[in-house]
């Protein structure tokens, strides 16, 4: 019997590469609580254009798709406590549920309060 996998994955921002608002959201001062819907829409549009080449969508998906996840696998996404990370994590969660075999109820998003992403 195959054991279920539990993968902890930190969230970067490669999924937002090329989005118009990416540079703006990388500036300090954009808190997690900020509305990121427009930025998420831009990320979604970018991803839609890449759906036939899933490994190019983001570094996280490129890694996760190679791990042989099953419908019983668990993925915990760890995001920094800023708006850019929130937008990227929200879109990444949607994509993982859509393109990989994970079930929505076992994908978790956790926020690392006080974590500072260094670029």
C-alpha positions in Angstrom: 0.0 0.0 0.0 1.3 3.4 -1.0 1.7 5.9 1.8 0.1 9.3 1.5 2.5 12.2 1.1 2.5 15.5 3.1 4.5 18.2 1.4 5.3 21.6 3.0 5.9 24.2 0.2 7.0 27.7 0.7 5.4 30.2 -1.7 7.5 32.5 -3.9 6.3 34.9 -6.5 7.4 33.2 -9.7 3.7 32.6 -10.6 3.4 36.4 -11.0 6.4 36.9 -13.3 5.4 39.3 -16.1 2.3 40.6 -14.4 1.8 44.4 -14.6 1.2 44.8 -10.8 4.1 42.6 -9.8 6.6 45.4 -9.2 4.1 47.5 -7.3 3.2 44.6 -4.9 6.9 43.9 -4.3 7.3 47.3 -2.7 7.2 47.3 1.1 3.9 48.4 2.7 1.4 46.1 1.1 -0.1 44.2 4.0 -1.7 40.7 3.8 -5.1 42.2 4.5 -4.9 44.4 1.4 -7.4 43.6 -1.4 -5.4 41.7 -4.1 -8.2 40.7 -6.5 -6.9 42.7 -9.5 -3.4 41.3 -9.0 -4.8 37.8 -8.7 -6.8 38.3 -11.9 -3.5 39.3 -13.7 -1.8 36.1 -12.4 -4.8 34.1 -13.5 -4.6 35.5 -17.0 -0.9 34.7 -17.2 -1.5 31.1 -15.9 -4.4 30.6 -18.4 -1.9 31.2 -21.2 0.5 28.5 -19.8 -2.0 25.8 -18.9 -0.6 23.5 -21.5 2.9 23.7 -20.0 2.1 23.4 -16.3 5.8 23.2 -15.3 6.3 26.8 -16.5 3.5 28.3 -14.4 5.6 28.5 -11.2 8.6 27.0 -9.4 6.2 25.5 -6.8 4.1 23.7 -9.4 7.2 22.6 -11.3 8.4 20.9 -8.1 5.1 19.6 -6.9 4.1 17.9 -10.1 7.2 15.8 -10.0 6.5 14.4 -6.5 3.8 11.9 -7.6 1.0 13.4 -5.5 -2.2 11.4 -5.2 -5.8 12.5 -4.2 -4.9 11.7 -0.6 -1.7 13.7 -0.6 -1.6 16.8 1.6 0.1 20.1 0.6 0.7 22.9 3.1 1.5 26.2 1.4 3.5 28.6 3.6 3.2 32.3 2.5 4.8 35.4 3.8 2.5 38.0 5.5 2.4 40.5 2.6 0.0 41.2 -0.2 2.2 39.8 -3.0 2.6 36.5 -1.2 -1.2 36.4 -0.5 -2.1 36.9 -4.2 0.4 34.3 -5.4 -0.6 31.8 -2.7 -4.3 32.2 -3.5 -3.8 31.7 -7.2 -1.3 28.8 -6.6 -3.9 27.1 -4.4 -6.5 27.3 -7.2 -4.1 25.9 -9.8 -3.0 23.1 -7.6 -6.6 22.0 -7.1 -7.4 22.3 -10.8 -4.3 20.8 -12.5 -3.0 18.4 -9.9 -5.0 15.5 -8.4 -5.4 17.1 -4.9 -8.8 17.4 -3.4 -9.7 21.0 -2.2 -10.3 20.0 1.4 -6.7 18.8 2.0 -4.8 21.8 0.6 -3.9 24.2 3.4 -2.6 27.8 3.2 -0.6 29.0 6.2 0.7 32.5 6.8 4.2 33.0 8.3 3.7 36.2 10.3 6.8 38.3 10.5 8.6 36.4 7.8 10.5 38.8 5.6 11.1 37.6 2.0 14.5 38.8 0.8 14.8 39.6 -2.9 
